[in-house]
Amino acid sequence: MTHSQILRRLGLADQPLGVAIGSRYSVGDGPAIPTYSPIDGAVLASVGSARSTEVDSATYAARDAFHRWRMVPAPARGELVRRFSLVLRDHKEVLGALVTLEVGKIRAEAEGEVQEMIDVCDFAVGLSRQLYGKTIQSERPDHRLMEQWHPLGPVGVISAFNFPVAVWAWNAALALVCGDPVVWKPSEKAPLCAFACHCLLQSVVASYDLAPDALSCVVNGGREVGQSLAASHDLPLVSATGSVAMGRSVGQVVAGRLGRSLLELGGNNALIVTPTADLDLALKAITFAAVGTTGQRCTTLRRLIVHYSIKDALVDRLKRSYDTIKIGDPQEEGVLIGPLIDEDAAVMMVHSLKEARAQGGTVYGGERLVEGMPSGAYVHPAIVEIRHDAPVVHKETFAPILYVMTYDDFEEAVAVQNEVPQGLSSAIFTGDVCEAERFCSASGSDCGIANVNIGTSGAEIGGAFGGEKDTGGGRESGSDSWKSYMRRATNTINYGHALPLAQGIQFE
């Protein structure tokens, strides 16, 4: 499919794009922002952007929609999300094609991201009948003590380019069944994916009598739009995914108005390989985790901590594995690594490798690939043997750079794993059950995700996703993450004819 065919099938060909408030579309009053394909640098579209007044219009509309949507029974809200999941199934291939075109993911990963949207919708539909409170034993006779969960209000979502549809879906599917409309600021590098998702959801909203029009809003733009969302008192929750610097900025603004923020920020993920590990299994996991999505996942493997006795053998096998990976146009069959998102990302990779060499690292790979490639930023993934305390190792570079370091005893390996500021994902490959259990214990990995005998990336939607420390502490997707999108009310009901006070207080 050509990119014009993709846009037409997703309903974007004839819509003015910049601001979408339910069924109302406009280019916005802000400057036009061209969106480029990282595959070859071609301009896909010129997309408008919002001013702060238009952000206000979106949040006001979402607030009004909330007043209606919160009164719709949760299972009926789930029915809307179920219908949306069917639309996603019908558009999985074409939406995946747009993800590939706009952010450079290979087909399998792009369609896998859409499947993740479908899966989280299915999860949310079941959840719509399970927004459970609890009954608590009261110390007072003839009293019932209970908790309820109520819709919170419109949710602001700020997403990054690397998962241009799935991260929104993690938030939107749960928010909608919890009774909350969503106002979305996508990455300015991937606005077409956002408007495509909005159009698909809006087609369901328009045909569902119980749904108010402005359940979904999109406001394209840069930092100013994100700051306007963060500052809006009409958004009791702002969910932000991106860099640590962005999260700090958004979090401070939201905290300044005593709102809630759900932050999913940087990762500097490590994998420990012990002498008892299955190296064949580890090799596959390391390769995908380190180079999948061209190293542009928040869960990408960035630090490999290997026992000194097996390091040379494992690194040799990794180098051979890297040399067999097909790099190129992600639309082509058999390609496993596409381009970096843009030229700035390539410059950052070059700079980090230069730092690594200056700090004593030995670099394999990392070259810019030009011959036989489209005109995007294509690179060979890099392996860097370096000491664990080198400064460059402690920062995240969003590129396929794998730092390799050694350890002697298990406690040292865990300490190295935990010494960086970020705390998203981690893994260990071991055949020793004691090491596996220790790694997952309170004295083991300090990350939000701790895996045994699988890699750091590719989390399932059933578990809560997120991390600690500089990663921000937020949790999205599965488990009880729905509680972020609701408010808790504690109720005491007196069904007697006396008025006993708690703690035995007498006031007569």
FISEKE-701297 format. One record per residue (C-alpha): residue number from 1; residue in one letter; z, y, x. Coordinates in steps of 0.05 Angstrom, whole numbers. Example, Ala and Ser with C-alpha at 12.3 -4.5 7.8 and 13.67 -1.06 7.14 Angstrom:
% residues 2
[1 'a' [156 -90 246]]
[2 's' [143 -21 273]]
***
This chain:
% residues 508
[1 'm' [0 0 0]]
[2 't' [-15 71 23]]
[3 'h' [42 120 21]]
[4 's' [10 156 -38]]
[5 'q' [7 91 -77]]
[6 'i' [81 78 -60]]
[7 'l' [101 147 -85]]
[8 'r' [60 139 -149]]
[9 'r' [90 71 -166]]
[10 'l' [160 100 -157]]
[11 'g' [146 159 -202]]
[12 'l' [146 211 -147]]
[13 'a' [73 231 -145]]
[14 'd' [76 286 -198]]
[15 'q' [149 308 -196]]
[16 'p' [172 372 -162]]
[17 'l' [223 347 -111]]
[18 'g' [282 385 -84]]
[19 'v' [334 384 -139]]
[20 'a' [341 333 -196]]
[21 'i' [393 344 -250]]
[22 'g' [384 284 -295]]
[23 's' [314 290 -324]]
[24 'r' [303 361 -298]]
[25 'y' [266 366 -232]]
[26 's' [251 427 -189]]
[27 'v' [232 443 -118]]
[28 'g' [296 484 -109]]
[29 'd' [305 554 -84]]
[30 'g' [318 533 -12]]
[31 'p' [267 524 43]]
[32 'a' [217 467 41]]
[33 'i' [235 410 89]]
[34 'p' [177 365 113]]
[35 't' [194 291 116]]
[36 'y' [160 251 170]]
[37 's' [149 177 179]]
[38 'p' [181 153 244]]
[39 'i' [126 101 248]]
[40 'd' [73 150 270]]
[41 'g' [101 220 259]]
[42 'a' [57 232 198]]
[43 'v' [81 281 146]]
[44 'l' [96 243 82]]
[45 'a' [114 302 38]]
[46 's' [143 372 38]]
[47 'v' [207 367 -2]]
[48 'g' [245 428 -28]]
[49 's' [319 440 -20]]
[50 'a' [377 468 -59]]
[51 'r' [416 533 -53]]
[52 's' [491 534 -67]]
[53 't' [478 560 -138]]
[54 'e' [435 498 -152]]
[55 'v' [489 453 -124]]
[56 'd' [536 487 -173]]
[57 's' [487 474 -230]]
[58 'a' [485 401 -211]]
[59 't' [561 394 -208]]
[60 'y' [570 431 -274]]
[61 'a' [520 385 -308]]
[62 'a' [555 324 -278]]
[63 'r' [622 350 -302]]
[64 'd' [595 357 -373]]
[65 'a' [565 287 -369]]
[66 'f' [632 260 -346]]
[67 'h' [667 286 -409]]
[68 'r' [621 241 -450]]
[69 'w' [613 182 -402]]
[70 'r' [688 171 -392]]
[71 'm' [695 156 -467]]
[72 'v' [642 101 -465]]
[73 'p' [677 33 -459]]
[74 'a' [673 5 -388]]
[75 'p' [633 -57 -408]]
[76 'a' [582 -12 -441]]
[77 'r' [579 29 -377]]
[78 'g' [568 -37 -341]]
[79 'e' [508 -51 -387]]
[80 'l' [474 11 -359]]
[81 'v' [484 -15 -288]]
[82 'r' [459 -84 -309]]
[83 'r' [394 -53 -335]]
[84 'f' [387 -13 -271]]
[85 's' [393 -78 -230]]
[86 'l' [334 -106 -270]]
[87 'v' [292 -45 -254]]
[88 'l' [310 -52 -180]]
[89 'r' [288 -125 -182]]
[90 'd' [221 -103 -210]]
[91 'h' [213 -50 -156]]
[92 'k' [244 -86 -97]]
[93 'e' [179 -92 -57]]
[94 'v' [154 -21 -69]]
[95 'l' [222 11 -57]]
[96 'g' [229 -31 6]]
[97 'a' [160 -6 28]]
[98 'l' [185 66 20]]
[99 'v' [247 51 62]]
[100 't' [201 23 116]]
[101 'l' [155 83 112]]
[102 'e' [209 137 112]]
[103 'v' [261 108 161]]
[104 'g' [222 55 200]]
[105 'k' [259 -8 181]]
[106 'i' [221 -74 186]]
[107 'r' [201 -104 118]]
[108 'a' [255 -157 118]]
[109 'e' [311 -107 130]]
[110 'a' [282 -56 82]]
[111 'e' [276 -106 25]]
[112 'g' [344 -133 45]]
[113 'e' [373 -64 34]]
[114 'v' [344 -62 -36]]
[115 'q' [373 -132 -48]]
[116 'e' [440 -103 -27]]
[117 'm' [432 -51 -82]]
[118 'i' [418 -107 -132]]
[119 'd' [478 -147 -109]]
[120 'v' [526 -89 -114]]
[121 'c' [500 -73 -184]]
[122 'd' [514 -145 -204]]
[123 'f' [584 -139 -174]]
[124 'a' [596 -75 -212]]
[125 'v' [574 -105 -278]]
[126 'g' [627 -159 -272]]
[127 'l' [677 -107 -249]]
[128 's' [665 -67 -313]]
[129 'r' [708 -119 -349]]
[130 'q' [760 -123 -294]]
[131 'l' [787 -53 -283]]
[132 'y' [856 -81 -289]]
[133 'g' [923 -45 -292]]
[134 'k' [990 -80 -291]]
[135 't' [1053 -88 -332]]
[136 'i' [1117 -75 -293]]
[137 'q' [1187 -98 -312]]
[138 's' [1228 -39 -336]]
[139 'e' [1301 -32 -319]]
[140 'r' [1313 -1 -387]]
[141 'p' [1319 -43 -451]]
[142 'd' [1265 -36 -503]]
[143 'h' [1218 -3 -454]]
[144 'r' [1150 -23 -426]]
[145 'l' [1127 3 -358]]
[146 'm' [1053 -2 -343]]
[147 'e' [996 25 -302]]
[148 'q' [926 44 -326]]
[149 'w' [864 64 -288]]
[150 'h' [822 121 -317]]
[151 'p' [755 152 -296]]
[152 'l' [765 203 -241]]
[153 'g' [707 252 -249]]
[154 'p' [640 267 -218]]
[155 'v' [631 238 -148]]
[156 'g' [594 273 -91]]
[157 'v' [556 225 -45]]
[158 'i' [531 247 24]]
[159 's' [489 192 57]]
[160 'a' [456 181 124]]
[161 'f' [384 162 141]]
[162 'n' [397 92 167]]
[163 'f' [415 63 99]]
[164 'p' [377 111 54]]
[165 'v' [387 72 -11]]
[166 'a' [443 20 -3]]
[167 'v' [500 67 13]]
[168 'w' [485 109 -49]]
[169 'a' [484 45 -90]]
[170 'w' [551 22 -63]]
[171 'n' [580 87 -90]]
[172 'a' [537 97 -152]]
[173 'a' [543 28 -182]]
[174 'l' [619 29 -177]]
[175 'a' [625 101 -197]]
[176 'l' [583 91 -260]]
[177 'v' [623 31 -285]]
[178 'c' [687 69 -269]]
[179 'g' [662 127 -314]]
[180 'd' [639 176 -261]]
[181 'p' [571 212 -254]]
[182 'v' [543 220 -183]]
[183 'v' [516 281 -147]]
[184 'w' [478 257 -85]]
[185 'k' [459 295 -22]]
[186 'p' [415 248 18]]
[187 's' [397 255 91]]
[188 'e' [343 307 98]]
[189 'k' [307 253 139]]
[190 'a' [302 208 78]]
[191 'p' [296 249 14]]
[192 'l' [239 209 -16]]
[193 'c' [282 146 -19]]
[194 'a' [336 186 -56]]
[195 'f' [289 214 -108]]
[196 'a' [258 145 -118]]
[197 'c' [327 116 -133]]
[198 'h' [341 174 -180]]
[199 'c' [276 165 -217]]
[200 'l' [289 90 -226]]
[201 'l' [359 102 -251]]
[202 'q' [337 159 -296]]
[203 's' [287 113 -330]]
[204 'v' [346 71 -351]]
[205 'v' [390 130 -371]]
[206 'a' [334 158 -415]]
[207 's' [329 93 -454]]
[208 'y' [405 82 -462]]
[209 'd' [433 119 -522]]
[210 'l' [505 120 -494]]
[211 'a' [485 153 -428]]
[212 'p' [487 229 -419]]
[213 'd' [427 257 -382]]
[214 'a' [462 283 -319]]
[215 'l' [495 218 -297]]
[216 's' [453 224 -235]]
[217 'c' [437 287 -195]]
[218 'v' [403 296 -127]]
[219 'v' [408 359 -85]]
[220 'n' [366 357 -22]]
[221 'g' [382 400 38]]
[222 'g' [420 406 103]]
[223 'r' [491 422 124]]
[224 'e' [499 479 75]]
[225 'v' [486 434 16]]
[226 'g' [536 383 42]]
[227 'q' [588 437 51]]
[228 's' [576 462 -19]]
[229 'l' [589 393 -47]]
[230 'a' [652 386 -4]]
[231 'a' [678 453 -30]]
[232 's' [664 439 -104]]
[233 'h' [726 433 -147]]
[234 'd' [682 397 -198]]
[235 'l' [679 337 -151]]
[236 'p' [748 304 -145]]
[237 'l' [719 253 -95]]
[238 'v' [667 263 -40]]
[239 's' [642 201 -5]]
[240 'a' [608 217 61]]
[241 't' [573 170 109]]
[242 'g' [549 194 178]]
[243 's' [575 219 244]]
[244 'v' [647 231 262]]
[245 'a' [633 306 270]]
[246 'm' [603 309 200]]
[247 'g' [662 271 171]]
[248 'r' [713 316 203]]
[249 's' [677 377 175]]
[250 'v' [671 349 105]]
[251 'g' [741 320 105]]
[252 'q' [773 386 124]]
[253 'v' [737 423 69]]
[254 'v' [755 371 16]]
[255 'a' [827 369 40]]
[256 'g' [831 445 37]]
[257 'r' [822 441 -39]]
[258 'l' [866 378 -43]]
[259 'g' [808 334 -64]]
[260 'r' [796 262 -43]]
[261 's' [747 242 11]]
[262 'l' [720 172 26]]
[263 'l' [694 173 97]]
[264 'e' [649 121 130]]
[265 'l' [636 148 200]]
[266 'g' [619 124 270]]
[267 'g' [624 54 298]]
[268 'n' [629 30 370]]
[269 'n' [631 -44 355]]
[270 'a' [650 -99 403]]
[271 'l' [640 -174 406]]
[272 'i' [683 -219 450]]
[273 'v' [652 -283 478]]
[274 't' [703 -334 503]]
[275 'p' [692 -395 548]]
[276 't' [696 -441 487]]
[277 'a' [642 -404 448]]
[278 'd' [578 -437 423]]
[279 'l' [530 -396 466]]
[280 'd' [469 -414 426]]
[281 'l' [501 -387 363]]
[282 'a' [529 -326 400]]
[283 'l' [460 -310 430]]
[284 'k' [428 -305 361]]
[285 'a' [485 -263 333]]
[286 'i' [486 -216 392]]
[287 't' [411 -204 391]]
[288 'f' [408 -187 318]]
[289 'a' [471 -144 318]]
[290 'a' [449 -106 380]]
[291 'v' [376 -92 365]]
[292 'g' [369 -99 290]]
[293 't' [348 -33 256]]
[294 't' [332 -10 327]]
[295 'g' [407 -3 341]]
[296 'q' [414 48 284]]
[297 'r' [467 13 241]]
[298 'c' [538 37 240]]
[299 't' [556 -37 252]]
[300 't' [508 -46 310]]
[301 'l' [537 -84 368]]
[302 'r' [548 -35 425]]
[303 'r' [599 -69 470]]
[304 'l' [596 -142 493]]
[305 'i' [661 -166 524]]
[306 'v' [647 -232 560]]
[307 'h' [692 -278 599]]
[308 'y' [674 -271 673]]
[309 's' [659 -346 679]]
[310 'i' [601 -344 631]]
[311 'k' [576 -272 637]]
[312 'd' [517 -284 684]]
[313 'a' [490 -343 644]]
[314 'l' [496 -305 578]]
[315 'v' [465 -241 605]]
[316 'd' [406 -279 634]]
[317 'r' [393 -312 566]]
[318 'l' [400 -245 531]]
[319 'k' [347 -213 577]]
[320 'r' [299 -270 562]]
[321 's' [313 -263 488]]
[322 'y' [300 -188 490]]
[323 'd' [234 -199 526]]
[324 't' [208 -242 469]]
[325 'i' [223 -192 413]]
[326 'k' [161 -161 382]]
[327 'i' [166 -85 380]]
[328 'g' [118 -41 340]]
[329 'd' [97 -17 272]]
[330 'p' [150 -44 224]]
[331 'q' [97 -54 170]]
[332 'e' [65 -108 212]]
[333 'e' [82 -182 204]]
[334 'g' [126 -210 259]]
[335 'v' [153 -143 285]]
[336 'l' [229 -145 294]]
[337 'i' [241 -76 322]]
[338 'g' [210 -13 294]]
[339 'p' [217 59 319]]
[340 'l' [277 103 328]]
[341 'i' [284 153 272]]
[342 'd' [256 212 312]]
[343 'e' [245 242 381]]
[344 'd' [316 269 384]]
[345 'a' [343 197 380]]
[346 'a' [298 177 438]]
[347 'v' [324 235 479]]
[348 'm' [396 216 464]]
[349 'm' [381 144 487]]
[350 'v' [351 169 553]]
[351 'h' [410 215 564]]
[352 's' [461 159 552]]
[353 'l' [426 112 600]]
[354 'k' [424 167 652]]
[355 'e' [500 176 642]]
[356 'a' [510 101 648]]
[357 'r' [474 97 714]]
[358 'a' [514 157 740]]
[359 'q' [578 121 720]]
[360 'g' [561 57 759]]
[361 'g' [522 19 706]]
[362 't' [464 -27 720]]
[363 'v' [410 -17 667]]
[364 'y' [360 -69 643]]
[365 'g' [306 -45 595]]
[366 'g' [310 20 556]]
[367 'e' [240 42 573]]
[368 'r' [198 85 525]]
[369 'l' [140 44 499]]
[370 'v' [74 80 489]]
[371 'e' [16 33 503]]
[372 'g' [-6 -4 440]]
[373 'm' [45 33 397]]
[374 'p' [36 84 342]]
[375 's' [58 154 361]]
[376 'g' [131 146 340]]
[377 'a' [192 137 386]]
[378 'y' [188 64 407]]
[379 'v' [235 36 460]]
[380 'h' [253 -29 493]]
[381 'p' [326 -45 478]]
[382 'a' [373 -37 537]]
[383 'i' [427 -81 568]]
[384 'v' [476 -44 613]]
[385 'e' [527 -79 657]]
[386 'i' [584 -30 666]]
[387 'r' [659 -24 670]]
[388 'h' [696 -20 603]]
[389 'd' [728 47 617]]
[390 'a' [665 85 635]]
[391 'p' [663 148 591]]
[392 'v' [594 134 563]]
[393 'v' [619 67 535]]
[394 'h' [670 103 492]]
[395 'k' [620 144 453]]
[396 'e' [569 120 403]]
[397 't' [495 128 417]]
[398 'f' [453 111 356]]
[399 'a' [402 70 395]]
[400 'p' [394 -2 419]]
[401 'i' [440 1 480]]
[402 'l' [486 -58 493]]
[403 'y' [542 -47 544]]
[404 'v' [565 -111 577]]
[405 'm' [633 -118 610]]
[406 't' [677 -176 632]]
[407 'y' [748 -198 620]]
[408 'd' [796 -248 651]]
[409 'd' [848 -265 597]]
[410 'f' [848 -260 522]]
[411 'e' [899 -204 516]]
[412 'e' [856 -162 562]]
[413 'a' [794 -174 519]]
[414 'v' [830 -151 456]]
[415 'a' [857 -89 492]]
[416 'v' [786 -71 514]]
[417 'q' [760 -82 443]]
[418 'n' [813 -34 416]]
[419 'e' [810 21 468]]
[420 'v' [754 63 438]]
[421 'p' [765 117 385]]
[422 'q' [723 83 332]]
[423 'g' [746 24 290]]
[424 'l' [692 -3 244]]
[425 's' [668 -73 261]]
[426 's' [687 -127 312]]
[427 'a' [674 -200 325]]
[428 'i' [695 -258 369]]
[429 'f' [658 -322 387]]
[430 't' [707 -377 404]]
[431 'g' [720 -451 392]]
[432 'd' [795 -440 399]]
[433 'v' [829 -432 331]]
[434 'c' [889 -397 363]]
[435 'e' [844 -343 393]]
[436 'a' [807 -336 326]]
[437 'e' [872 -327 287]]
[438 'r' [901 -280 339]]
[439 'f' [838 -237 336]]
[440 'c' [845 -230 260]]
[441 's' [920 -218 263]]
[442 'a' [960 -153 265]]
[443 's' [960 -157 341]]
[444 'g' [885 -170 345]]
[445 's' [826 -127 327]]
[446 'd' [844 -58 301]]
[447 'c' [779 -51 262]]
[448 'g' [766 -52 187]]
[449 'i' [720 -113 197]]
[450 'a' [740 -171 243]]
[451 'n' [692 -230 244]]
[452 'v' [696 -299 276]]
[453 'n' [633 -334 300]]
[454 'i' [586 -285 267]]
[455 'g' [562 -217 291]]
[456 't' [586 -147 276]]
[457 's' [531 -128 227]]
[458 'g' [506 -155 161]]
[459 'a' [569 -148 118]]
[460 'e' [568 -178 48]]
[461 'i' [580 -133 -12]]
[462 'g' [639 -174 -38]]
[463 'g' [686 -149 16]]
[464 'a' [710 -77 23]]
[465 'f' [668 -42 76]]
[466 'g' [697 10 123]]
[467 'g' [738 22 185]]
[468 'e' [798 55 217]]
[469 'k' [812 111 268]]
[470 'd' [752 156 278]]
[471 't' [712 114 229]]
[472 'g' [750 151 174]]
[473 'g' [790 99 136]]
[474 'g' [745 96 75]]
[475 'r' [727 32 37]]
[476 'e' [664 22 -4]]
[477 's' [629 -35 -41]]
[478 'g' [671 -97 -57]]
[479 's' [743 -120 -65]]
[480 'd' [785 -66 -97]]
[481 's' [744 -7 -72]]
[482 'w' [734 12 -145]]
[483 'k' [803 44 -143]]
[484 's' [775 102 -102]]
[485 'y' [733 122 -162]]
[486 'm' [790 123 -213]]
[487 'r' [857 156 -224]]
[488 'r' [920 117 -236]]
[489 'a' [968 133 -293]]
[490 't' [1038 104 -298]]
[491 'n' [1061 98 -371]]
[492 't' [1131 85 -398]]
[493 'i' [1135 66 -471]]
[494 'n' [1201 66 -508]]
[495 'y' [1197 22 -569]]
[496 'g' [1272 25 -584]]
[497 'h' [1318 76 -617]]
[498 'a' [1361 95 -557]]
[499 'l' [1344 137 -496]]
[500 'p' [1373 102 -434]]
[501 'l' [1357 138 -369]]
[502 'a' [1333 105 -305]]
[503 'q' [1382 93 -248]]
[504 'g' [1438 88 -299]]
[505 'i' [1444 163 -306]]
[506 'q' [1489 187 -363]]
[507 'f' [1470 255 -393]]
[508 'e' [1507 264 -459]]
***
